[in-house]
Amino acid sequence: MRLHRRKAELLRVLERPEIPLNTNASENDLRTFVTKRKISGGTMSRDGRIARDTMLGLMKTCQKLGLSFYHYLGDRLGVRGNVISPLAGLITAKA
C-alpha cells in the first residue's frame, strides 16, 4: 500500500530518464575532496576552505560539461585564447 501511494514519485524516472537512480556521482565528487583533505590535513583558515571548495566545484562542473578547467579559468581571468560562455548558460543548454 505504501508503494502505491508513492507511485507517481517512483515512476518519475520514466518521465525524466536523465535523473539518476542513485547518488553515486555526488558521492564520487565528494570522495576526491575528502582524499585531498586527508592528505593535506585540511586548510588553515575559513577563507582557505571557501577558496578550495569554490575551485573544486568549478573543476567538477567544467569536467561534467567537457570543458578544460584551465581554459575556463584563463578566460575568466582575461587570458587570450578560447572564449568560454558563462557556466550557467552552458548548464542550462545541456539540461
N, CA, C and O atoms as a Tinker XYZ file with bonds, in Angstrom:
   380  protein
     1  N      0.815000   -1.193000    0.000000    73     2
     2  CA     0.000000    0.000000    0.000000    64     1     3
     3  C      0.864000    1.264000    0.000000    63     2     4     5
     4  O      0.535000    2.246000   -0.665000    81     3
     5  N      1.973000    1.230000    0.753000    73     3     6
     6  CA     2.851000    2.393000    0.814000    64     5     7
     7  C      3.457000    2.695000   -0.555000    63     6     8     9
     8  O      3.568000    3.861000   -0.931000    81     7
     9  N      3.846000    1.677000   -1.297000    73     7    10
    10  CA     4.396000    1.872000   -2.643000    64     9    11
    11  C      3.356000    2.466000   -3.579000    63    10    12    13
    12  O      3.676000    3.302000   -4.423000    81    11
    13  N      2.131000    2.038000   -3.430000    73    11    14
    14  CA     1.067000    2.550000   -4.296000    64    13    15
    15  C      0.851000    4.053000   -4.079000    63    14    16    17
    16  O      0.598000    4.793000   -5.029000    81    15
    17  N      0.953000    4.495000   -2.825000    73    15    18
    18  CA     0.802000    5.931000   -2.531000    64    17    19
    19  C      1.935000    6.747000   -3.144000    63    18    20    21
    20  O      1.739000    7.911000   -3.492000    81    19
    21  N      3.106000    6.154000   -3.279000    73    19    22
    22  CA     4.272000    6.861000   -3.825000    64    21    23
    23  C      4.492000    6.562000   -5.304000    63    22    24    25
    24  O      5.565000    6.846000   -5.837000    81    23
    25  N      3.511000    6.003000   -5.959000    73    23    26
    26  CA     3.638000    5.562000   -7.349000    64    25    27
    27  C      4.142000    6.676000   -8.267000    63    26    28    29
    28  O      5.073000    6.457000   -9.041000    81    27
    29  N      3.548000    7.855000   -8.192000    73    27    30
    30  CA     3.948000    8.967000   -9.072000    64    29    31
    31  C      5.412000    9.335000   -8.858000    63    30    32    33
    32  O      6.147000    9.568000   -9.818000    81    31
    33  N      5.829000    9.386000   -7.602000    73    31    34
    34  CA     7.218000    9.726000   -7.285000    64    33    35
    35  C      8.178000    8.650000   -7.790000    63    34    36    37
    36  O      9.236000    8.959000   -8.340000    81    35
    37  N      7.802000    7.391000   -7.599000    73    35    38
    38  CA     8.671000    6.288000   -8.001000    64    37    39
    39  C      8.770000    6.136000   -9.514000    63    38    40    41
    40  O      9.790000    5.671000  -10.024000    81    39
    41  N      7.732000    6.521000  -10.228000    73    39    42
    42  CA     7.737000    6.389000  -11.689000    64    41    43
    43  C      8.249000    7.644000  -12.400000    63    42    44    45
    44  O      8.260000    7.698000  -13.629000    81    43
    45  N      8.664000    8.635000  -11.644000    73    43    46
    46  CA     9.167000    9.882000  -12.231000    64    45    47
    47  C     10.351000    9.626000  -13.163000    63    46    48    49
    48  O     10.542000   10.341000  -14.147000    81    47
    49  N     11.132000    8.614000  -12.850000    73    47    50
    50  CA    12.298000    8.296000  -13.682000    64    49    51
    51  C     11.889000    7.952000  -15.116000    63    50    52    53
    52  O     12.678000    8.139000  -16.041000    81    51
    53  N     10.681000    7.458000  -15.308000    73    51    54
    54  CA    10.222000    7.148000  -16.663000    64    53    55
    55  C      9.936000    8.423000  -17.448000    63    54    56    57
    56  O     10.092000    8.451000  -18.668000    81    55
    57  N      9.516000    9.476000  -16.751000    73    55    58
    58  CA     9.264000   10.763000  -17.403000    64    57    59
    59  C     10.552000   11.546000  -17.602000    63    58    60    61
    60  O     10.677000   12.295000  -18.571000    81    59
    61  N     11.509000   11.383000  -16.699000    73    59    62
    62  CA    12.770000   12.129000  -16.735000    64    61    63
    63  C     13.933000   11.154000  -16.601000    63    62    64    65
    64  O     14.516000   11.038000  -15.523000    81    63
    65  N     14.282000   10.446000  -17.684000    73    63    66
    66  CA    15.336000    9.428000  -17.595000    64    65    67
    67  C     16.712000    9.993000  -17.260000    63    66    68    69
    68  O     17.615000    9.234000  -16.907000    81    67
    69  N     16.894000   11.313000  -17.363000    73    67    70
    70  CA    18.197000   11.897000  -17.024000    64    69    71
    71  C     18.428000   11.967000  -15.517000    63    70    72    73
    72  O     19.554000   12.195000  -15.075000    81    71
    73  N     17.378000   11.773000  -14.727000    73    71    74
    74  CA    17.518000   11.779000  -13.272000    64    73    75
    75  C     18.134000   10.449000  -12.845000    63    74    76    77
    76  O     17.580000    9.390000  -13.139000    81    75
    77  N     19.282000   10.494000  -12.150000    73    75    78
    78  CA    19.924000    9.239000  -11.741000    64    77    79
    79  C     19.107000    8.503000  -10.683000    63    78    80    81
    80  O     18.392000    9.117000   -9.892000    81    79
    81  N     19.226000    7.190000  -10.686000    73    79    82
    82  CA    18.513000    6.368000   -9.706000    64    81    83
    83  C     19.250000    6.301000   -8.373000    63    82    84    85
    84  O     18.695000    5.834000   -7.379000    81    83
    85  N     20.492000    6.765000   -8.349000    73    83    86
    86  CA    21.282000    6.715000   -7.127000    64    85    87
    87  C     22.085000    8.003000   -6.990000    63    86    88    89
    88  O     22.009000    8.889000   -7.842000    81    87
    89  N     22.845000    8.096000   -5.924000    73    87    90
    90  CA    23.654000    9.292000   -5.668000    64    89    91
    91  C     25.141000    9.017000   -5.861000    63    90    92    93
    92  O     25.972000    9.736000   -5.308000    81    91
    93  N     25.490000    7.999000   -6.627000    73    91    94
    94  CA    26.894000    7.632000   -6.793000    64    93    95
    95  C     27.744000    8.764000   -7.350000    63    94    96    97
    96  O     28.876000    8.949000   -6.903000    81    95
    97  N     27.233000    9.530000   -8.316000    73    95    98
    98  CA    28.021000   10.617000   -8.908000    64    97    99
    99  C     28.369000   11.665000   -7.854000    63    98   100   101
   100  O     29.505000   12.138000   -7.799000    81    99
   101  N     27.408000   12.024000   -7.027000    73    99   102
   102  CA    27.664000   13.011000   -5.967000    64   101   103
   103  C     28.654000   12.465000   -4.947000    63   102   104   105
   104  O     29.534000   13.191000   -4.485000    81   103
   105  N     28.516000   11.205000   -4.600000    73   103   106
   106  CA    29.431000   10.598000   -3.642000    64   105   107
   107  C     30.841000   10.535000   -4.206000    63   106   108   109
   108  O     31.804000   10.750000   -3.470000    81   107
   109  N     30.984000   10.247000   -5.485000    73   107   110
   110  CA    32.310000   10.214000   -6.106000    64   109   111
   111  C     32.940000   11.603000   -6.125000    63   110   112   113
   112  O     34.147000   11.736000   -5.925000    81   111
   113  N     32.140000   12.635000   -6.363000    73   111   114
   114  CA    32.657000   14.003000   -6.330000    64   113   115
   115  C     33.209000   14.334000   -4.950000    63   114   116   117
   116  O     34.267000   14.952000   -4.838000    81   115
   117  N     32.508000   13.932000   -3.908000    73   115   118
   118  CA    32.965000   14.190000   -2.545000    64   117   119
   119  C     34.196000   13.373000   -2.187000    63   118   120   121
   120  O     35.038000   13.830000   -1.413000    81   119
   121  N     34.310000   12.185000   -2.732000    73   119   122
   122  CA    35.441000   11.313000   -2.417000    64   121   123
   123  C     36.762000   12.000000   -2.765000    63   122   124   125
   124  O     37.722000   11.908000   -2.000000    81   123
   125  N     36.824000   12.680000   -3.902000    73   123   126
   126  CA    38.035000   13.399000   -4.301000    64   125   127
   127  C     38.390000   14.450000   -3.260000    63   126   128   129
   128  O     39.545000   14.572000   -2.853000    81   127
   129  N     37.396000   15.198000   -2.839000    73   127   130
   130  CA    37.594000   16.253000   -1.850000    64   129   131
   131  C     38.096000   15.671000   -0.530000    63   130   132   133
   132  O     39.041000   16.197000    0.057000    81   131
   133  N     37.483000   14.606000   -0.066000    73   131   134
   134  CA    37.854000   14.002000    1.217000    64   133   135
   135  C     39.277000   13.464000    1.163000    63   134   136   137
   136  O     40.034000   13.628000    2.120000    81   135
   137  N     39.652000   12.826000    0.060000    73   135   138
   138  CA    41.008000   12.293000   -0.078000    64   137   139
   139  C     42.034000   13.420000   -0.024000    63   138   140   141
   140  O     43.036000   13.308000    0.682000    81   139
   141  N     41.798000   14.496000   -0.756000    73   139   142
   142  CA    42.727000   15.636000   -0.741000    64   141   143
   143  C     42.815000   16.250000    0.650000    63   142   144   145
   144  O     43.896000   16.635000    1.094000    81   143
   145  N     41.684000   16.341000    1.335000    73   143   146
   146  CA    41.671000   16.917000    2.676000    64   145   147
   147  C     42.487000   16.059000    3.639000    63   146   148   149
   148  O     43.228000   16.587000    4.467000    81   147
   149  N     42.352000   14.736000    3.531000    73   147   150
   150  CA    43.100000   13.839000    4.417000    64   149   151
   151  C     44.597000   13.938000    4.167000    63   150   152   153
   152  O     45.388000   13.936000    5.110000    81   151
   153  N     44.988000   14.024000    2.900000    73   151   154
   154  CA    46.409000   14.092000    2.558000    64   153   155
   155  C     47.016000   15.413000    3.013000    63   154   156   157
   156  O     48.110000   15.431000    3.578000    81   155
   157  N     46.319000   16.512000    2.774000    73   155   158
   158  CA    46.874000   17.838000    3.075000    64   157   159
   159  C     46.665000   18.262000    4.524000    63   158   160   161
   160  O     47.316000   19.195000    4.995000    81   159
   161  N     45.775000   17.596000    5.225000    73   159   162
   162  CA    45.487000   17.990000    6.596000    64   161   163
   163  C     44.481000   19.120000    6.690000    63   162   164   165
   164  O     44.299000   19.707000    7.757000    81   163
   165  N     43.833000   19.423000    5.591000    73   163   166
   166  CA    42.816000   20.473000    5.601000    64   165   167
   167  C     43.401000   21.838000    5.306000    63   166   168   169
   168  O     44.534000   21.954000    4.839000    81   167
   169  N     42.628000   22.862000    5.577000    73   167   170
   170  CA    43.065000   24.236000    5.335000    64   169   171
   171  C     43.324000   24.921000    6.667000    63   170   172   173
   172  O     42.886000   24.454000    7.719000    81   171
   173  N     44.036000   26.028000    6.606000    73   171   174
   174  CA    44.398000   26.750000    7.826000    64   173   175
   175  C     43.341000   27.780000    8.227000    63   174   176   177
   176  O     43.287000   28.198000    9.384000    81   175
   177  N     42.508000   28.185000    7.278000    73   175   178
   178  CA    41.560000   29.254000    7.591000    64   177   179
   179  C     40.222000   29.017000    6.902000    63   178   180   181
   180  O     40.094000   28.167000    6.021000    81   179
   181  N     39.241000   29.783000    7.324000    73   179   182
   182  CA    37.912000   29.735000    6.702000    64   181   183
   183  C     38.001000   30.181000    5.247000    63   182   184   185
   184  O     37.380000   29.576000    4.373000    81   183
   185  N     38.767000   31.233000    4.984000    73   183   186
   186  CA    38.926000   31.716000    3.608000    64   185   187
   187  C     39.571000   30.653000    2.720000    63   186   188   189
   188  O     39.213000   30.510000    1.551000    81   187
   189  N     40.517000   29.915000    3.282000    73   187   190
   190  CA    41.152000   28.833000    2.525000    64   189   191
   191  C     40.154000   27.747000    2.162000    63   190   192   193
   192  O     40.178000   27.225000    1.047000    81   191
   193  N     39.275000   27.402000    3.099000    73   191   194
   194  CA    38.236000   26.400000    2.831000    64   193   195
   195  C     37.292000   26.876000    1.734000    63   194   196   197
   196  O     36.932000   26.108000    0.842000    81   195
   197  N     36.896000   28.134000    1.802000    73   195   198
   198  CA    35.979000   28.678000    0.795000    64   197   199
   199  C     36.636000   28.664000   -0.576000    63   198   200   201
   200  O     36.006000   28.283000   -1.563000    81   199
   201  N     37.910000   29.080000   -0.647000    73   199   202
   202  CA    38.626000   29.085000   -1.928000    64   201   203
   203  C     38.753000   27.671000   -2.480000    63   202   204   205
   204  O     38.517000   27.443000   -3.667000    81   203
   205  N     39.128000   26.719000   -1.623000    73   203   206
   206  CA    39.274000   25.327000   -2.056000    64   205   207
   207  C     37.944000   24.772000   -2.548000    63   206   208   209
   208  O     37.889000   24.146000   -3.606000    81   207
   209  N     36.886000   24.992000   -1.801000    73   207   210
   210  CA    35.572000   24.469000   -2.182000    64   209   211
   211  C     35.084000   25.087000   -3.485000    63   210   212   213
   212  O     34.487000   24.406000   -4.319000    81   211
   213  N     35.340000   26.387000   -3.656000    73   211   214
   214  CA    34.930000   27.067000   -4.883000    64   213   215
   215  C     35.660000   26.494000   -6.089000    63   214   216   217
   216  O     35.038000   26.186000   -7.106000    81   215
   217  N     36.975000   26.352000   -5.980000    73   215   218
   218  CA    37.765000   25.818000   -7.101000    64   217   219
   219  C     37.384000   24.368000   -7.406000    63   218   220   221
   220  O     37.286000   23.983000   -8.571000    81   219
   221  N     37.172000   23.573000   -6.371000    73   219   222
   222  CA    36.783000   22.181000   -6.589000    64   221   223
   223  C     35.435000   22.105000   -7.288000    63   222   224   225
   224  O     35.252000   21.295000   -8.196000    81   223
   225  N     34.493000   22.942000   -6.873000    73   223   226
   226  CA    33.178000   22.971000   -7.520000    64   225   227
   227  C     33.272000   23.375000   -8.979000    63   226   228   229
   228  O     32.625000   22.776000   -9.837000    81   227
   229  N     34.079000   24.393000   -9.262000    73   227   230
   230  CA    34.269000   24.820000  -10.653000    64   229   231
   231  C     34.934000   23.723000  -11.482000    63   230   232   233
   232  O     34.545000   23.479000  -12.624000    81   231
   233  N     35.940000   23.063000  -10.900000    73   231   234
   234  CA    36.632000   21.985000  -11.624000    64   233   235
   235  C     35.669000   20.856000  -11.974000    63   234   236   237
   236  O     35.668000   20.367000  -13.104000    81   235
   237  N     34.860000   20.446000  -11.021000    73   235   238
   238  CA    33.915000   19.350000  -11.257000    64   237   239
   239  C     32.857000   19.747000  -12.280000    63   238   240   241
   240  O     32.474000   18.938000  -13.125000    81   239
   241  N     32.387000   20.983000  -12.206000    73   239   242
   242  CA    31.382000   21.450000  -13.163000    64   241   243
   243  C     31.960000   21.475000  -14.569000    63   242   244   245
   244  O     31.321000   21.012000  -15.513000    81   243
   245  N     33.169000   22.015000  -14.712000    73   243   246
   246  CA    33.821000   22.034000  -16.028000    64   245   247
   247  C     34.012000   20.612000  -16.551000    63   246   248   249
   248  O     33.771000   20.341000  -17.728000    81   247
   249  N     34.440000   19.716000  -15.686000    73   247   250
   250  CA    34.650000   18.320000  -16.087000    64   249   251
   251  C     33.350000   17.704000  -16.594000    63   250   252   253
   252  O     33.348000   17.024000  -17.620000    81   251
   253  N     32.260000   17.934000  -15.896000    73   251   254
   254  CA    30.974000   17.363000  -16.298000    64   253   255
   255  C     30.463000   17.955000  -17.604000    63   254   256   257
   256  O     29.716000   17.304000  -18.335000    81   255
   257  N     30.868000   19.203000  -17.901000    73   255   258
   258  CA    30.452000   19.853000  -19.144000    64   257   259
   259  C     31.439000   19.603000  -20.285000    63   258   260   261
   260  O     31.220000   20.055000  -21.409000    81   259
   261  N     32.524000   18.885000  -19.994000    73   259   262
   262  CA    33.517000   18.595000  -21.027000    64   261   263
   263  C     34.403000   19.783000  -21.360000    63   262   264   265
   264  O     34.928000   19.875000  -22.469000    81   263
   265  N     34.574000   20.693000  -20.407000    73   263   266
   266  CA    35.417000   21.872000  -20.604000    64   265   267
   267  C     36.739000   21.712000  -19.874000    63   266   268   269
   268  O     36.824000   21.008000  -18.868000    81   267
   269  N     37.759000   22.364000  -20.383000    73   267   270
   270  CA    39.025000   22.433000  -19.668000    64   269   271
   271  C     38.888000   23.474000  -18.562000    63   270   272   273
   272  O     38.554000   24.629000  -18.826000    81   271
   273  N     39.144000   23.062000  -17.332000    73   271   274
   274  CA    39.072000   23.993000  -16.210000    64   273   275
   275  C     40.069000   25.123000  -16.397000    63   274   276   277
   276  O     39.759000   26.275000  -16.095000    81   275
   277  N     41.267000   24.808000  -16.893000    73   275   278
   278  CA    42.304000   25.824000  -17.060000    64   277   279
   279  C     41.937000   26.822000  -18.155000    63   278   280   281
   280  O     42.215000   28.013000  -18.018000    81   279
   281  N     41.319000   26.357000  -19.237000    73   279   282
   282  CA    40.844000   27.282000  -20.269000    64   281   283
   283  C     39.725000   28.160000  -19.712000    63   282   284   285
   284  O     39.679000   29.361000  -19.980000    81   283
   285  N     38.828000   27.559000  -18.942000    73   283   286
   286  CA    37.733000   28.323000  -18.336000    64   285   287
   287  C     38.291000   29.395000  -17.401000    63   286   288   289
   288  O     37.898000   30.559000  -17.474000    81   287
   289  N     39.202000   28.995000  -16.532000    73   287   290
   290  CA    39.780000   29.936000  -15.580000    64   289   291
   291  C     40.556000   31.032000  -16.313000    63   290   292   293
   292  O     40.468000   32.207000  -15.957000    81   291
   293  N     41.315000   30.640000  -17.338000    73   291   294
   294  CA    42.052000   31.624000  -18.127000    64   293   295
   295  C     41.127000   32.627000  -18.784000    63   294   296   297
   296  O     41.416000   33.823000  -18.810000    81   295
   297  N     40.009000   32.142000  -19.319000    73   295   298
   298  CA    39.046000   33.040000  -19.948000    64   297   299
   299  C     38.493000   34.029000  -18.931000    63   298   300   301
   300  O     38.343000   35.213000  -19.233000    81   299
   301  N     38.189000   33.551000  -17.730000    73   299   302
   302  CA    37.633000   34.430000  -16.704000    64   301   303
   303  C     38.660000   35.440000  -16.198000    63   302   304   305
   304  O     38.298000   36.524000  -15.741000    81   303
   305  N     39.948000   35.079000  -16.282000    73   303   306
   306  CA    40.998000   35.988000  -15.815000    64   305   307
   307  C     41.518000   36.889000  -16.929000    63   306   308   309
   308  O     42.431000   37.685000  -16.709000    81   307
   309  N     40.940000   36.767000  -18.127000    73   307   310
   310  CA    41.306000   37.650000  -19.227000    64   309   311
   311  C     42.475000   37.184000  -20.070000    63   310   312   313
   312  O     43.027000   37.971000  -20.838000    81   311
   313  N     42.872000   35.914000  -19.946000    73   311   314
   314  CA    43.949000   35.376000  -20.775000    64   313   315
   315  C     43.410000   35.167000  -22.181000    63   314   316   317
   316  O     42.324000   34.615000  -22.361000    81   315
   317  N     44.166000   35.608000  -23.175000    73   315   318
   318  CA    43.707000   35.448000  -24.557000    64   317   319
   319  C     43.692000   33.975000  -24.934000    63   318   320   321
   320  O     44.545000   33.197000  -24.506000    81   319
   321  N     42.729000   33.616000  -25.726000    73   319   322
   322  CA    42.603000   32.220000  -26.151000    64   321   323
   323  C     41.153000   31.876000  -26.380000    63   322   324   325
   324  O     40.403000   32.642000  -26.985000    81   323
   325  N     40.772000   30.731000  -25.894000    73   323   326
   326  CA    39.392000   30.272000  -26.068000    64   325   327
   327  C     38.424000   31.159000  -25.292000    63   326   328   329
   328  O     38.662000   31.498000  -24.133000    81   327
   329  N     37.336000   31.527000  -25.949000    73   327   330
   330  CA    36.270000   32.269000  -25.274000    64   329   331
   331  C     35.226000   31.253000  -24.835000    63   330   332   333
   332  O     34.684000   30.510000  -25.654000    81   331
   333  N     34.950000   31.227000  -23.544000    73   331   334
   334  CA    34.026000   30.241000  -22.986000    64   333   335
   335  C     32.829000   30.972000  -22.390000    63   334   336   337
   336  O     32.984000   31.932000  -21.635000    81   335
   337  N     31.651000   30.511000  -22.735000    73   335   338
   338  CA    30.416000   31.103000  -22.213000    64   337   339
   339  C     30.329000   30.900000  -20.708000    63   338   340   341
   340  O     30.972000   29.998000  -20.171000    81   339
   341  N     29.540000   31.727000  -20.014000    73   339   342
   342  CA    29.332000   31.520000  -18.577000    64   341   343
   343  C     28.758000   30.120000  -18.299000    63   342   344   345
   344  O     27.949000   29.606000  -19.072000    81   343
   345  N     29.186000   29.521000  -17.199000    73   343   346
   346  CA    28.764000   28.155000  -16.868000    64   345   347
   347  C     27.253000   28.027000  -16.737000    63   346   348   349
   348  O     26.687000   27.006000  -17.127000    81   347
   349  N     26.596000   29.035000  -16.202000    73   347   350
   350  CA    25.138000   28.943000  -16.023000    64   349   351
   351  C     24.449000   28.690000  -17.357000    63   350   352   353
   352  O     23.540000   27.864000  -17.435000    81   351
   353  N     24.866000   29.384000  -18.398000    73   351   354
   354  CA    24.274000   29.182000  -19.721000    64   353   355
   355  C     24.585000   27.809000  -20.284000    63   354   356   357
   356  O     23.732000   27.188000  -20.918000    81   355
   357  N     25.809000   27.328000  -20.055000    73   355   358
   358  CA    26.190000   26.002000  -20.549000    64   357   359
   359  C     25.407000   24.900000  -19.837000    63   358   360   361
   360  O     24.992000   23.922000  -20.459000    81   359
   361  N     25.209000   25.065000  -18.536000    73   359   362
   362  CA    24.457000   24.068000  -17.767000    64   361   363
   363  C     23.012000   24.031000  -18.240000    63   362   364   365
   364  O     22.441000   22.956000  -18.424000    81   363
   365  N     22.421000   25.203000  -18.438000    73   363   366
   366  CA    21.038000   25.277000  -18.908000    64   365   367
   367  C     20.901000   24.649000  -20.288000    63   366   368   369
   368  O     19.938000   23.929000  -20.550000    81   367
   369  N     21.853000   24.916000  -21.167000    73   367   370
   370  CA    21.801000   24.366000  -22.523000    64   369   371
   371  C     21.929000   22.848000  -22.517000    63   370   372   373
   372  O     21.336000   22.165000  -23.352000    81   371
   373  N     22.710000   22.320000  -21.564000    73   371   374
   374  CA    22.923000   20.873000  -21.511000    64   373   375
   375  C     21.755000   20.143000  -20.849000    63   374   376   377
   376  O     21.568000   18.946000  -21.071000    81   375
   377  N     20.976000   20.848000  -20.044000    73   375   378
   378  CA    19.870000   20.212000  -19.295000    64   377   379
   379  C     18.728000   19.809000  -20.177000    63   378   380
   380  O     17.735000   19.267000  -19.693000    81   379
